[in-house]
């Protein structure tokens, strides 16, 4: 009899079910993970609504199993894998390159043209399930000081650390983060750790109050943003007009970092980019900074656990993707799930 596991399966836009699916089998070079914690993000919401670009480009299709922000324990390994991995607490890189192309050989597997992305692209099942299987080369071990909550925040944290690093912030620099969601707040935390004077711009009083609760005093709406010189502006929003606004707001010779994605194209006037001598950088993935993020979390330099509003069972995933907030949850923007519940 085929062994099964419980998994959240997205069968179409806003269509889903909790299903018994075949348990993962051992594959050479891969490991089976018992999932302890998994988070949802804006990419998952776009798959839920059907707006995700990968669906239109043919990189992804329904049915699919979401979940690329995860932590768990290795319970089995395939051929050609060191058995000492078994029992280790780990998280994994989302981006899985083919390993043979020019980009992969240069260490840029996260932009490999033939890459799979766990729970996102190429049919690779995600972690909204009791188990998943991933290449052992994608695994990163978690120390005891990084609990399951932190472990499932490493992937978004690494994206945010890359964004903060791309801003090249020094002590005393003034940085503006647009969009105080999970990525924006994590980026602000890393920017603050670098010694920057961090400002955040959001839309609602709820999100601005939450940012203040994390110790960020300089929080604004677009309407009341003060006229200050910003050495770096990091756009972590999903608003199509803010990439151009970021370029307007940054100081000449400053840096603009784009990590947020709008559902419609954003337009930039490259004349402003040239005349202001601005450096603009795009960040797709946190692959290059996963270990640095784990180290930061382990040492307590950045603690993003207050961002998690609640840890729920898989049965709540559809409602959360639809934008609901169950009664009694915290104010944070991130929801985690424990498939064992």
Secondary structure, 3 states (H helix, E strand, C coil): CCCEEEEEEEEECCEEEEEEEECCCCCCCEEEEEEEEEECCHHHHHHHHCCCHHHHHCCCCCCECCCCEEEEEEEEECCCCCHHHCCCEEEECCEECCCCCHHHHCCCHHHCCCCEECCCECCCCCCCECEEEEEHHHEEECCCCCCHHHHHHHHHHHHHHHHHHHCCCCCCCEEEEECCCHHHHHHHHHHHHCCCEEEEEECCHHHHHHHHHCCCCEEEECCCCCCCCEEEEEECCCCCCHHHHHHHHEEEEEEEEECCCCCCCCCCCHHHHHHCCCEEEECCCCHHHHHHHHHHHHCCCCCCHHHEEEEECHHHHHHHHCCCCCCCCCCCCEEEECCCC
